[in-house]
Amino acid sequence: MVSMSKIATGNGHGENSPYFDGWKAYETNPFHPIDRPDGVIQMGLAENQLCFEFIKKWLMEHPEASLCTAEGVNRFKETALFQDYHGMPEFRQAIAKFMGKVRGDRVKFDPDRIVMSGGATGAHEMVAFCLADPGEALLVPTPYYPGFDRDLRWRTGVELAPVICESSHNFQITRTAMEAAYEKAQEANLKVKGLVITNPSNPLGTIMDRETLKSIVQFINEKNIHLIGDEIYAATVFKDPEFVSISEVIQEVECNHDLIHIVYSLSKDMGFPGFRVGIVYSYNDAVVNCARKMSSYGLVSSQTQHLIATMLNDDDFIHNFIMESKEQLFKRHKYFTWSLSQVGIGSLKSNGGLFIWMDLRKLLKEKTFDAEMDLWRVIINEVKLNVSPGSSFHCHEPGWFRVCFANMDDNTMEVALSRIRSFILKNNESIVPRKLCRRSSLKLSLSRSLSRRMDDFMSPAGIMSPHSPLPQSPLVRART
């Protein structure tokens, strides 16, 4: 057999992770309410499906946005012909305006610094190619998105050095943790070229406050290393405190702007992962020029650019969409976390993202990652839910799981919650509060409509906060 390259034959992609194994389990036996009611429910995909009816309505009212309609076909030829890899001017202008709108118009973005790529995956790799050589390192706070092992490392040869963040500090990044990671990398003879942060966090669903961001900027400025701010979940923050962008903070503290780079996309905030709209926004002219050349390998189709530009330039629609999305995410998050709390399952307090960081430490037979994997296999194979174990996110404490809640309809969510309740009650009645062990009190009547149930839950006389743990339940007892 003819030999292949090291990249082709190696495991650098990271596909052997349980994060991707969960996807494979779903793909081989996907849940369907009629055809496959015992199938695996996908709760490992961070996708925002809660506002598609809202978007569909806009598309029906604006057929000119599509080149495949009578109203839009006149622009077909000019759009179908060759497009410069800078991107259509109206597309870059619309993206810049939308990025500002998502950040409360507290900062403006220059369309000439917008570089497009094939999704955030392509954007991250592009930035890594620009900033670091093979064998050099980027610091990344843990837990972090498993795809970073692919996006930042696989083809670039760049190393990732973890910044250990602990549950005792709510997984917040600290100056002490950054210094420790930097020193450890140096001891390993790794040249640190930058720090990657995800804000809002994937998988935590938390945001970084202004003081933390200032500390990060001061750190990278003192070390003279780059800062890559992944802000692809910026518009998913559904309650206070509000999202603060790194682009705001660098206006408030002294720093070298050439070190600051932002990765953005429309996959999460708009719910368009299939459109593969990724963005690199750099304050460094050399990075912008280099990234633009590299973008030839992952351009956004001109048809997509036309549609997105038309949509994002509708100010009323964008304002209403952002508000609607926040409201839907808030309702789904609150209902989902409250439902879990009724069987003693807690989660990290969060206010953004499309997922929760679920705490199942008390369900582990022992405090090891082997025990975490044993529990994960039961959840995948018996409960038939694809949730992602914390170890796949490089979490340094076993027992945490990421659970996505916005990628399914209400009926599927109810089935998932029902499976979780049944699993907890069957296997852990001894540690669930007695008053919560009564199946009759937990079972939600199927005869009540989902909309009525959600309205009841969201009423002013609503039930306890999902972040007020049941004190008598050892499942959610704080651990120090």
Solvent accessible surface area in square Angstrom, and as a share of the most:
residue,aa,sasa,rsa
1,M,226,1.01
2,V,133,0.76
3,S,102,0.66
4,M,119,0.53
5,S,68,0.44
6,K,184,0.78
7,I,80,0.40
8,A,54,0.42
9,T,89,0.52
10,G,42,0.40
11,N,119,0.61
12,G,37,0.36
13,H,50,0.22
14,G,22,0.21
15,E,85,0.38
16,N,107,0.55
17,S,26,0.17
18,P,27,0.17
19,Y,11,0.04
20,F,26,0.11
21,D,54,0.28
22,G,1,0.01
23,W,69,0.24
24,K,82,0.35
25,A,26,0.20
26,Y,59,0.23
27,E,114,0.51
28,T,106,0.62
29,N,40,0.21
30,P,43,0.27
31,F,29,0.12
32,H,75,0.34
33,P,89,0.56
34,I,143,0.73
35,D,114,0.59
36,R,108,0.39
37,P,68,0.43
38,D,108,0.56
39,G,0,0.00
40,V,5,0.03
41,I,3,0.01
42,Q,21,0.09
43,M,0,0.00
44,G,0,0.00
45,L,47,0.23
46,A,7,0.05
47,E,33,0.15
48,N,6,0.03
49,Q,73,0.33
50,L,36,0.18
51,C,8,0.05
52,F,86,0.36
53,E,134,0.60
54,F,61,0.25
55,I,6,0.03
56,K,113,0.48
57,K,126,0.53
58,W,10,0.03
59,L,71,0.35
60,M,145,0.65
61,E,99,0.44
62,H,48,0.21
63,P,41,0.26
64,E,72,0.32
65,A,1,0.01
66,S,42,0.27
67,L,5,0.03
68,C,101,0.61
69,T,41,0.24
70,A,88,0.68
71,E,104,0.47
72,G,3,0.03
73,V,78,0.45
74,N,136,0.70
75,R,89,0.32
76,F,99,0.41
77,K,149,0.63
78,E,97,0.43
79,T,2,0.01
80,A,62,0.48
81,L,106,0.53
82,F,184,0.77
83,Q,50,0.22
84,D,74,0.38
85,Y,77,0.29
86,H,72,0.32
87,G,6,0.06
88,M,10,0.04
89,P,75,0.47
90,E,54,0.24
91,F,0,0.00
92,R,28,0.10
93,Q,102,0.45
94,A,0,0.00
95,I,0,0.00
96,A,5,0.04
97,K,84,0.36
98,F,4,0.02
99,M,0,0.00
100,G,5,0.05
101,K,65,0.28
102,V,20,0.11
103,R,0,0.00
104,G,43,0.41
105,D,88,0.46
106,R,97,0.35
107,V,8,0.04
108,K,186,0.79
109,F,16,0.07
110,D,61,0.32
111,P,40,0.25
112,D,92,0.48
113,R,56,0.20
114,I,0,0.00
115,V,2,0.01
116,M,4,0.02
117,S,1,0.01
118,G,21,0.20
119,G,0,0.00
120,A,16,0.12
121,T,44,0.26
122,G,21,0.21
123,A,0,0.00
124,H,2,0.01
125,E,21,0.09
126,M,12,0.05
127,V,0,0.00
128,A,0,0.00
129,F,88,0.37
130,C,32,0.19
131,L,10,0.05
132,A,8,0.06
133,D,90,0.46
134,P,102,0.64
135,G,39,0.38
136,E,25,0.11
137,A,0,0.00
138,L,0,0.00
139,L,0,0.00
140,V,2,0.01
141,P,18,0.11
142,T,2,0.01
143,P,8,0.05
144,Y,14,0.05
145,Y,52,0.20
146,P,6,0.04
147,G,0,0.00
148,F,2,0.01
149,D,19,0.10
150,R,45,0.17
151,D,4,0.02
152,L,0,0.00
153,R,97,0.35
154,W,81,0.28
155,R,133,0.49
156,T,5,0.03
157,G,33,0.31
158,V,1,0.01
159,E,66,0.30
160,L,24,0.12
161,A,10,0.08
162,P,59,0.37
163,V,0,0.00
164,I,65,0.33
165,C,7,0.04
166,E,83,0.37
167,S,22,0.14
168,S,73,0.47
169,H,106,0.47
170,N,84,0.43
171,F,8,0.03
172,Q,110,0.49
173,I,12,0.06
174,T,50,0.29
175,R,77,0.28
176,T,107,0.62
177,A,16,0.13
178,M,1,0.01
179,E,43,0.19
180,A,57,0.44
181,A,9,0.07
182,Y,30,0.12
183,E,94,0.42
184,K,148,0.63
185,A,4,0.03
186,Q,96,0.43
187,E,139,0.62
188,A,64,0.49
189,N,142,0.73
190,L,46,0.23
191,K,128,0.54
192,V,11,0.06
193,K,44,0.19
194,G,0,0.00
195,L,0,0.00
196,V,1,0.00
197,I,2,0.01
198,T,19,0.11
199,N,2,0.01
200,P,1,0.00
201,S,15,0.09
202,N,9,0.05
203,P,0,0.00
204,L,9,0.04
205,G,0,0.00
206,T,31,0.18
207,I,32,0.16
208,M,30,0.13
209,D,79,0.41
210,R,72,0.26
211,E,117,0.52
212,T,30,0.17
213,L,0,0.00
214,K,45,0.19
215,S,32,0.21
216,I,0,0.00
217,V,0,0.00
218,Q,83,0.37
219,F,0,0.00
220,I,0,0.00
221,N,51,0.26
222,E,117,0.52
223,K,56,0.24
224,N,108,0.55
225,I,6,0.03
226,H,29,0.13
227,L,0,0.00
228,I,0,0.00
229,G,1,0.01
230,D,5,0.02
231,E,2,0.01
232,I,17,0.09
233,Y,2,0.01
234,A,2,0.01
235,A,6,0.05
236,T,1,0.01
237,V,7,0.04
238,F,15,0.06
239,K,67,0.28
240,D,121,0.63
241,P,90,0.57
242,E,94,0.42
243,F,9,0.04
244,V,11,0.06
245,S,0,0.00
246,I,1,0.01
247,S,0,0.00
248,E,8,0.04
249,V,0,0.00
250,I,4,0.02
251,Q,118,0.53
252,E,87,0.39
253,V,25,0.14
254,E,163,0.73
255,C,22,0.13
256,N,66,0.34
257,H,76,0.34
258,D,67,0.35
259,L,12,0.06
260,I,0,0.00
261,H,0,0.00
262,I,0,0.00
263,V,0,0.00
264,Y,0,0.00
265,S,0,0.00
266,L,1,0.00
267,S,8,0.05
268,K,34,0.14
269,D,2,0.01
270,M,3,0.01
271,G,2,0.02
272,F,14,0.06
273,P,38,0.24
274,G,66,0.64
275,F,74,0.31
276,R,104,0.38
277,V,0,0.00
278,G,0,0.00
279,I,0,0.00
280,V,0,0.00
281,Y,6,0.02
282,S,0,0.00
283,Y,42,0.16
284,N,22,0.11
285,D,86,0.45
286,A,70,0.55
287,V,10,0.06
288,V,8,0.05
289,N,85,0.44
290,C,46,0.27
291,A,0,0.00
292,R,24,0.09
293,K,135,0.57
294,M,55,0.25
295,S,0,0.00
296,S,57,0.36
297,Y,203,0.77
298,G,25,0.24
299,L,76,0.38
300,V,5,0.03
301,S,64,0.41
302,S,20,0.13
303,Q,93,0.41
304,T,19,0.11
305,Q,2,0.01
306,H,12,0.05
307,L,29,0.14
308,I,0,0.00
309,A,3,0.03
310,T,38,0.22
311,M,2,0.01
312,L,3,0.01
313,N,69,0.35
314,D,37,0.19
315,D,78,0.41
316,D,108,0.56
317,F,15,0.06
318,I,4,0.02
319,H,101,0.45
320,N,73,0.38
321,F,3,0.01
322,I,11,0.06
323,M,95,0.42
324,E,50,0.22
325,S,3,0.02
326,K,55,0.23
327,E,80,0.36
328,Q,53,0.24
329,L,0,0.00
330,F,59,0.25
331,K,51,0.22
332,R,10,0.03
333,H,4,0.02
334,K,51,0.22
335,Y,2,0.01
336,F,0,0.00
337,T,4,0.03
338,W,29,0.10
339,S,4,0.03
340,L,3,0.01
341,S,6,0.04
342,Q,31,0.14
343,V,0,0.00
344,G,1,0.01
345,I,5,0.03
346,G,15,0.14
347,S,28,0.18
348,L,16,0.08
349,K,139,0.59
350,S,4,0.03
351,N,9,0.05
352,G,0,0.00
353,G,0,0.00
354,L,0,0.00
355,F,0,0.00
356,I,0,0.00
357,W,0,0.00
358,M,7,0.03
359,D,15,0.08
360,L,3,0.02
361,R,32,0.12
362,K,78,0.33
363,L,22,0.11
364,L,22,0.11
365,K,194,0.82
366,E,101,0.45
367,K,147,0.62
368,T,52,0.30
369,F,78,0.32
370,D,107,0.56
371,A,7,0.06
372,E,0,0.00
373,M,34,0.15
374,D,76,0.39
375,L,17,0.08
376,W,18,0.06
377,R,114,0.42
378,V,47,0.27
379,I,9,0.05
380,I,9,0.05
381,N,91,0.47
382,E,128,0.57
383,V,15,0.09
384,K,54,0.23
385,L,2,0.01
386,N,1,0.01
387,V,2,0.01
388,S,2,0.01
389,P,0,0.00
390,G,0,0.00
391,S,35,0.23
392,S,9,0.06
393,F,0,0.00
394,H,66,0.29
395,C,6,0.03
396,H,96,0.43
397,E,44,0.20
398,P,23,0.15
399,G,0,0.00
400,W,11,0.04
401,F,0,0.00
402,R,1,0.01
403,V,0,0.00
404,C,0,0.00
405,F,0,0.00
406,A,0,0.00
407,N,12,0.06
408,M,13,0.06
409,D,84,0.43
410,D,46,0.24
411,N,97,0.50
412,T,21,0.12
413,M,0,0.00
414,E,18,0.08
415,V,52,0.30
416,A,0,0.00
417,L,2,0.01
418,S,49,0.31
419,R,39,0.14
420,I,13,0.07
421,R,27,0.10
422,S,62,0.40
423,F,29,0.12
424,I,1,0.01
425,L,5,0.03
426,K,162,0.69
427,N,82,0.42
428,N,24,0.12
429,E,79,0.36
430,S,111,0.72
431,I,49,0.25
432,V,6,0.04
433,P,11,0.07
434,R,211,0.77
435,K,122,0.52
436,L,17,0.08
437,C,25,0.15
438,R,160,0.58
439,R,133,0.49
440,S,100,0.65
441,S,73,0.47
442,L,14,0.07
443,K,147,0.62
444,L,40,0.20
445,S,52,0.33
446,L,153,0.76
447,S,107,0.69
448,R,98,0.36
449,S,60,0.39
450,L,31,0.16
451,S,75,0.48
452,R,146,0.53
453,R,14,0.05
454,M,22,0.10
455,D,91,0.47
456,D,58,0.30
457,F,9,0.04
458,M,49,0.22
459,S,43,0.28
460,P,149,0.93
461,A,97,0.75
462,G,31,0.30
463,I,89,0.45
464,M,62,0.27
465,S,50,0.32
466,P,18,0.11
467,H,40,0.18
468,S,53,0.34
469,P,78,0.49
470,L,20,0.10
471,P,118,0.74
472,Q,89,0.40
473,S,0,0.00
474,P,29,0.18
475,L,3,0.02
476,V,23,0.13
477,R,133,0.48
478,A,90,0.69
479,R,73,0.27
480,T,174,1.01
